């Protein structure tokens, strides 16, 4: 890994705990359209763009209408609260303070990413943002991570990705990047393809050391 290592952060499940709420509203959507589902089906949304998954589960539907329906559910009372992943905001600050290039790479839409980064207090510390609207192929395709590296002017091998989802880890690996897996939404054993697995961002040091690069 070169001297100018860059940090590429996922958002939901990595910097913020929003997945419990997401699982509830995705379940409500599938219920309303008579689609049978279990926890594994709902977890299949994690890390992926909503329209990509909806196209598989509800083929032929107007995705814009489905997303509008999801947004209506988000206004309902009693949903799980969105919380900060422990250590997340301080970690982004410490990485930015080191002078390392930083990016947010999320399957969420830009309005949500901007809103949540402002909520975390780190909006101005992220140099570039790649969101659902910026790519033609969502995670687990590596396009989003490769786009972020290109925008930052760094080689993929010099990027460290922070991810919680299986799709996100697969995308990072496919991009040839080192990946730190956060066991916030999956059991640590499910994240075996990450280079390092941590509970959250508390106590994680930057720069990440001890690797010669991504595994072959």
N, C-alpha and C positions, 0 to 999 in steps of 0.2 A: 504494500500500500504506500502510495507516494506521500510526500510531505504535506500536500494540500488536500487532506482528506475532507470530504463533504458529508454532511449529515442530512439524510432524507427521511422525513417523518410522515408516517401515515397519521390520520386524524382519529376517526372513531375507533375506540378500543385501544388506541395507542396513547393519545394525549388526553382524550376524554372518554369517560364510561357512558356511552349512549346506547350500547347494544341491547340492554334489557328493554329499554323503551322501544327500540326498533323491532325487536322480536314480537312485542305485543301488537304493534300496529300492522306489521306484515301479516300476522296471524288473523287480525280482524279483516284485512283485505281479502285474504284467501277464503275465509269463512263466508264473506258476503257474496263470493262468486262460486261457492260450492266446490272449492278445490280441497280435497283431503290433504292433510299435512300432519307432520309430527315435528319433533324438535330438530331432527336432522334436516328436514326440508327447510325449516326456517333458518337454521344455521348456514344453509347454503347461500343465503343472502350476504353473509358477513364478508366484507372486503371487496364485494363486487358491486358494479353499478346496478341500481334498481331496475332500469329498463332492460338490461341484459338478462336478469333472472326472470322478470315478468314475461319477457318474450318466450321463455321456455315453459313457464308454468301456465300462462294464459295466452297462448298463440291466437292471433287474430283480433285481439282487443286493442283499443286505442290506448297506447301507453300514456299519452298525456292525460287522458281521463283517469286512468288508474293512479297516476301520480297526484292528480288533484284530489282524488278520493283519500289517498294516504295523508295528504296535507290536512284534510278535514279531520281525520282521526287525531292528528297531532294536537289539535286544539281541545280535545276532550280532557276533562278533569281526571285525576287519579292515575295518570301514567307514571311509570318510574322516572325519577329525576335524573337529569344529566349531571354527572359529577366529573371532577378533575381526576385523572389518573395520578396517584401519589407520585410526587417528584417531577411531574411532567413540565410544568411551567418553569420551575427553577432549572431544570435540565436544559431546556431550549435556551434560556438566558445564558447559562454557562457555556454552551456550545457557541452561541453567537458572540459572546465576550472573548472567546479564544481566537476569533477572526476566521473560523471555518465557514465555508459556504454552506448555506442551509436552504432547504426546500420543503414544502408541504406537498405530498403526493397522495391524493385521496380519490376514492370512487364516488364521493359525495359531490353535490353541485356547488358551484362557486359561492352562492349566497350563504349557504350553510357554513362553508369553510371560513369565509371572511368573518361571519358573525361569531363563530366559536373561537377563532384566534383572537378577536378583540375581547371576548369574554375572558379568555385566558390571560390577556395582557401581553401577548407576544406577537401581535399582528405585524408590527414594524420590524421584527427581528428575522422574519422569514424573507429571503431574497427573491424567491420565485414560488409560484403555486401552480400545480398541475391538478386540475379537477376533472370531473366527469365530462365536461363539455370540450376539453382540450385534446381528447384522444379518440381515435376511431375504434380501438379495441381496448376494453377495460381489463383490469386484473382478472385472471392470472397472466394475461399477456404482458410482456415487459415494456410495452410502448410508453406508459406513463413515467416509469422510472428512467428510461433512456432519454425521454424528452427533458426531464428535470436535469439530468447530468449535462445534456447538451446546452441547456439554458445557462447553467452555472459555469460552463467551460471546463468541466473536469471529466476525466476518464471514468467509465463505469467501475473499473477495478479500484478506483480511489474513493468509492462511495460506500458509506455505511447506512443501511436502511433499518428503520425501527418499525416493526410491524407486529400485529396481533393475529391476523387471519391467515388461514391456509392459502387462500388465493393471493394475498399480499406477499407472503414468503415465497411462493412459487414465482411470482412476478419478479421479485428481487433476485432470486437465484437465476432465473432465465436471463436477466439483464447482466449477469456476471458480477453482482455486487455482494458484499458481505452483509449479512442480515442478523440483527438482534431481534429475537422473538419475545414478545411480552405475553406472559400467561395470564392475561386479563379476561379473555373470552374463551380460551381453550385450555384443556389440561396440558401441563408441560410436556407430557409424553407425545402429544399430538403435534408438537412443534419441532420434531426431531430434525427437520430439514434446515432449521435455522442454525447459524454458527454458534450462537450463544443464546440461552434462554434465561430470562429474568422475570421476577414477579411483577415488577413495575420499574419506574425510572429512578426510584430512590436509591441513592448510593452508587449509581452507575457513573463511571469516570469517563471523561473525554480528554484526549482522544482514546478510542478503543485500541488496545494494544494486544500483542500476542498472536496476530495472524500474519501470514505471509501473503494472504489474499483469499479470495473466495475458494471454497473447496472445489476440486475437479468434479 
